[in-house]
């Protein structure tokens, strides 16, 4: 896992969670505990073994310095892709270079869970906190699609859906850091989401908590909800780090220029969609592939494509 970085997703919304008192006043970075992370790696690897993940293009991730990593979010709260990305970051950058992940601030208010997330290095989603992390030379991982993308219907499993959220674009422009897109394929094949349940979430008032979805699953026994979620299938997860996008030439003031922001948004979503389309064409049956790799005992694999 990345140094003190949590495997949580963010939709780019701001807001600090309350929860426990940090060990050093109100400094959100003081929670980071690399020894705690090291103790979790074995359990994470055992969990990921079920999804027999393969990582490509890790050489595209800078091994030092500030960088904003932007991923597509899948498979709801099982999110094996997020864990794979987190492990990949630690493989590339080690545990001595701080890395963080932005997460939904409501999670940090859950007793126990909030503490664990902070010790892993997750931060409640906030532009200010993310900027401070980047300015300090750290890596920041963000999932702009948030719950909307993680709960998209199975029929849209190979679609990038950030919902028009552009906060991460403005963050990257202001901070002047490289942006590394990372695309995950296969994890959303592991569950069958019939509907994201956006209307249902609104009807029961979940939108007051800024929860926009209440997904409905299809199982062999019929429909079910998040109250009784089905176990995921052992779909093979493929994660591909893409070459960094450099928007530094636009300058920090471009963060206020909607035309530049829109152009950057179109560039990164188009690049990621193209990569996801390529993976879907190359690997059309992640569940069958995953069963084969699982039976063969294939665990987390890093493909090294760097020239000798």
C-alpha positions in Angstrom: 0.0 0.0 0.0 1.2 3.6 -0.5 3.0 5.1 2.5 0.1 5.9 4.8 -2.2 6.0 1.8 -5.7 4.6 2.2 -7.5 2.6 -0.3 -10.5 4.8 -0.4 -12.2 6.7 -3.1 -13.0 10.3 -3.5 -15.5 12.2 -5.6 -13.5 15.5 -5.1 -16.0 17.0 -2.7 -14.7 19.1 0.1 -15.2 18.8 3.8 -13.3 17.7 6.9 -14.6 14.8 8.9 -14.7 15.1 12.7 -14.0 11.7 14.3 -11.0 11.1 16.5 -8.5 13.8 17.6 -5.3 13.6 15.6 -2.1 12.7 17.5 -0.7 16.1 16.7 -3.4 18.6 17.1 -5.5 19.2 14.0 -2.8 18.3 11.5 -4.4 15.8 9.1 -1.0 14.5 8.0 0.1 13.6 11.5 -1.9 10.3 11.5 0.2 8.6 8.9 1.6 5.4 10.3 3.9 3.4 8.0 4.4 0.6 10.5 0.6 0.2 10.6 0.5 0.0 6.8 3.3 -2.6 6.7 1.2 -4.8 9.0 -1.8 -4.6 6.6 0.1 -5.5 3.4 -0.2 -9.3 4.0 -4.0 -9.1 4.5 -4.4 -6.8 1.4 -2.4 -9.2 -0.8 -4.5 -12.2 0.4 -7.6 -10.3 -0.5 -6.2 -9.3 -3.9 -5.2 -12.9 -4.6 -9.0 -13.6 -5.2 -8.9 -11.1 -8.1 -5.5 -12.2 -9.5 -4.6 -8.6 -10.5 -2.1 -7.6 -13.2 -0.4 -4.2 -13.2 0.9 -2.6 -16.3 2.8 0.6 -17.0 4.0 1.2 -13.5 7.1 2.9 -14.9 4.8 5.8 -15.9 4.4 6.7 -12.2 7.2 9.0 -11.0 9.1 7.4 -8.2 9.6 10.7 -6.4 8.1 14.1 -6.3 4.5 15.4 -6.2 2.0 13.8 -8.6 -1.7 13.6 -8.8 -2.9 10.1 -9.6 -6.4 9.9 -11.1 -8.3 6.6 -11.3 -11.7 5.2 -12.4 -13.7 3.8 -9.5 -15.5 0.4 -9.7 -17.0 -2.5 -7.8 -18.6 -0.3 -5.1 -17.2 -0.9 -1.6 -15.2 -4.1 -2.6 -13.1 -1.8 -4.9 -10.2 -4.3 -5.6 -8.9 -1.8 -8.2 -8.3 0.8 -5.5 -6.3 -1.7 -3.4 -4.3 -2.7 -6.5 -3.4 0.9 -7.2 -2.4 1.5 -3.6 -0.1 -1.6 -3.6 1.3 -0.5 -6.9 2.2 2.9 -5.5 4.1 1.4 -2.6 5.9 -0.9 -5.0 7.0 2.0 -7.1 7.7 4.7 -4.5 8.3 2.7 -1.3 7.0 3.5 2.1 9.3 6.5 2.9 7.8 8.9 0.4 4.4 10.1 1.6 1.4 9.2 -0.5 -2.2 10.0 0.3 -5.7 9.2 -0.9 -8.7 11.4 -0.7 -11.8 9.9 0.7 -15.5 10.6 1.3 -15.5 12.7 4.5 -18.5 10.9 6.1 -16.4 7.7 6.4 -14.0 9.5 8.7 -16.8 10.1 11.2 -17.4 6.4 11.7 -15.8 5.4 15.0 -12.8 3.1 14.5 -13.0 3.2 10.7 -12.0 6.9 10.6 -9.0 6.2 12.7 -7.9 3.3 10.5 -8.3 5.3 7.4 -6.2 8.1 8.8 -3.5 5.8 9.9 -3.4 4.4 6.3 -3.0 8.0 5.1 -6.4 8.6 3.8 -7.6 12.2 4.0 -11.1 13.7 4.0 -11.6 15.1 0.5 -10.6 18.8 0.6 -8.9 20.9 -2.1 -6.9 22.7 0.6 -5.6 19.5 2.2 -4.8 18.0 -1.2 -2.9 21.1 -2.2 -0.8 21.1 1.0 0.1 17.4 0.3 1.2 18.1 -3.2 3.1 21.2 -2.2 5.0 19.0 0.3 6.1 16.7 -2.5 3.7 13.9 -1.8 1.6 11.8 -4.1 -2.2 12.3 -4.0 -4.6 9.6 -5.3 -8.1 10.7 -6.2 -11.2 9.1 -7.8 -13.3 11.9 -9.2 -16.2 9.6 -10.1 -16.9 8.7 -6.5 -20.0 6.7 -5.6 -21.7 7.6 -8.9 -19.0 5.8 -10.9 -18.5 3.0 -8.3 -22.2 2.1 -8.5 -22.8 2.5 -12.2 -24.9 -0.3 -13.8 -23.1 -3.4 -15.1 -24.1 -2.4 -18.6 -21.7 0.6 -18.2 -18.9 -1.4 -16.7 -16.4 -0.3 -19.3 -17.2 3.4 -19.2 -15.3 6.2 -17.5 -17.9 8.4 -15.6 -16.6 11.3 -13.6 -20.0 13.0 -13.7 -18.5 16.2 -15.0 -16.5 16.8 -11.8 -13.6 19.1 -12.5 -12.2 19.9 -9.1 -9.2 17.7 -9.6 -8.4 19.5 -12.8 -8.3 22.9 -11.1 -6.2 21.3 -8.3 -3.6 20.0 -10.7 -3.4 23.3 -12.6 -3.0 25.3 -9.4 -0.4 23.0 -8.0 1.5 22.6 -11.3 2.1 18.9 -10.9 2.1 16.0 -13.4 -1.2 14.0 -13.6 -0.9 10.3 -14.0 -4.2 8.6 -15.2 -4.6 5.0 -14.0 -7.3 2.8 -15.6 -8.7 -0.4 -14.0 -10.6 -3.1 -16.0 -12.3 -6.1 -14.7 -13.4 -5.2 -11.2 -16.8 -3.9 -12.3 -17.4 -7.3 -14.0 -17.3 -8.9 -10.5 -20.8 -7.7 -9.5 -24.0 -7.2 -11.4 -25.5 -3.8 -10.6 -28.9 -3.6 -12.2 -29.4 0.1 -11.2 -27.4 2.7 -9.4 -30.5 3.6 -7.5 -30.1 7.4 -7.7 -33.8 8.0 -7.6 -34.2 5.6 -4.7 -31.4 7.3 -2.8 -33.1 10.7 -3.2 -36.5 9.2 -2.2 -35.2 7.9 1.1 -33.2 11.1 1.8 -29.7 9.8 1.4 -28.8 12.8 -0.7 -28.9 14.9 2.6 -25.7 13.0 3.4 -24.4 13.6 -0.1 -24.9 9.9 -0.9 -26.4 9.9 -4.4 -26.8 6.1 -5.0 -28.5 3.1 -3.5 -27.6 0.3 -5.9 -29.7 -2.7 -6.7 -27.9 -5.9 -7.5 -29.0 -8.8 -9.6 -28.2 -12.3 -8.3 -29.2 -15.8 -9.3 -31.9 -15.6 -6.6 -33.2 -12.3 -7.8 -32.7 -8.7 -6.8 -31.1 -7.4 -3.7 -29.7 -4.2 -2.2 -26.6 -3.0 -0.3 -28.3 -4.2 2.8 -27.6 -7.8 1.6 -25.0 -7.3 -1.1 -23.8 -10.4 -3.0 -20.2 -11.5 -2.9 -18.1 -10.5 -5.9 -17.1 -12.9 -8.6 -13.3 -13.6 -9.0 -12.9 -11.3 -12.0 -9.3 -10.7 -13.0 -8.4 -7.1 -12.5 -6.0 -5.3 -14.8 -4.6 -1.9 -13.8 -2.7 0.2 -16.3 -0.8 3.4 -15.4 -0.8 5.7 -18.4 1.9 8.3 -19.3 1.7 11.5 -17.3 -0.2 14.5 -18.6 1.7 17.7 -18.2 -0.5 20.8 -17.9 2.1 23.0 -16.3 2.5 25.2 -19.4 -1.0 26.5 -18.8 0.1 28.2 -15.6 -1.8 28.3 -12.3 -4.2 31.0 -13.4 -5.6 28.6 -15.9 -7.5 26.9 -13.0 -10.0 29.8 -13.3 -10.3 29.5 -17.1 -13.2 27.2 -17.9 -12.0 26.7 -21.4 -8.7 25.3 -20.3 -10.3 23.3 -17.5 -12.8 21.8 -20.0 -10.0 20.9 -22.4 -8.0 19.2 -19.7 -11.1 17.3 -18.6 -11.8 16.1 -22.1 -8.2 15.1 -22.5 -7.9 13.0 -19.4 -11.3 11.3 -19.7 -10.8 10.7 -23.4 -7.3 9.2 -22.7 -8.7 7.0 -20.0 -11.7 5.9 -22.0 -9.4 5.0 -24.9 -7.2 2.9 -22.6 -10.2 1.2 -21.0 -11.7 0.4 -24.5 -8.4 -1.2 -25.4 -8.3 -3.4 -22.3 -11.9 -4.4 -22.8 -11.2 -5.5 -26.4 -8.0 -7.4 -25.3 -9.5 -9.0 -22.2 -13.3 -9.4 -22.9 -14.0 -12.0 -20.2 -12.4 -11.0 -16.9 -14.5 -13.5 -14.8 -13.4 -16.5 -16.9 -9.8 -15.2 -17.0 -9.9 -14.6 -13.2 -11.2 -18.2 -12.5 -8.3 -19.6 -14.6 -5.7 -17.4 -12.9 -7.1 -18.2 -9.5 -7.0 -21.9 -10.1 -3.4 -21.5 -11.3 -2.5 -19.7 -8.1 -1.6 -16.4 -9.8 -1.6 -13.5 -7.4 -0.6 -9.8 -7.8 1.6 -9.5 -10.9 3.6 -6.5 -12.1 4.4 -6.5 -15.8 7.7 -4.8 -16.5 7.6 -3.4 -20.0 10.6 -1.1 -19.6 13.3 -1.5 -22.2 16.4 -3.3 -21.0 
